[in-house]
Amino acid sequence: MMRARDQQRRKDTSVGVLKTSDYQALTAVRDGQHQHEHGWASADGRITLTAVERLRTMGLCEMAGFDTLDALRPGPPQWAARLTPEGHDTLLYLPVRRTTARPSPPRTGHPGEACEIGLRPQAMDAVLLYLSLGDRLRRPPAPGLEAAVRTAQRAEKGSTWCLRVTRAQADSIAYALWLEARAHSVGPANRLAREHDVQYEPSAP
């Protein structure tokens, strides 16, 4: 969900780059889901409740309620968790981000009618990577974002790319930079929030 932030809140993000232990825990939740027909990971010695709770606070997984726990078999388990769409997309984005060479810059063209957002090279690279993952994501790019990136204009001075985008496309950019913050750096997401008042925040689990 996209929300306006006051100036102080926009200076900070609730979650930064994932620690190795967080990434391993996230992977364990995914693998645990696949081991059970009911699609929930549960306590099996591979992941602690503390680690799962940390993922939950980051919006990367959700915990089963009491009614759901009672229905799970074999069990009921002490706890159960599964990935949120953000958790799924983080597992998809992060390894690609850390092994992919810098994407090719977009071809320039003529922007259409929409609001303008300026992205520095690191942010543009993240959006390009996000676009390359496309429909593999649980939260794929908004329609038209690829065209908006393709028709982006370089600023006359500096290295900023200027994009003309709709609100939905701006929200997708914010999500791409939220994923980038999990994988590499919170800077682009913080800058987007500060300069354009656009920020992605996972729904409360």
Secondary structure, DSSP 4 states (H G I P E B T S, - for coil): -B----HHHHT--S--SPPHHHHHHHHHHHHHHHTSTT--EE-SSSS-HHHHHHHHHTTSEEE--HHHHHH-SS---S-EEEE-HHHHHHHHHHHHHHHSPPPPPPPP----SSEEEEE-HHHHHHHHHHHHHGGGSSSPPPTTHHHHHHT-EE-SSSS-EEEEE-HHHHHHHHHHHHHHHHHT-SHHHHHHHHHH---B-PPP-
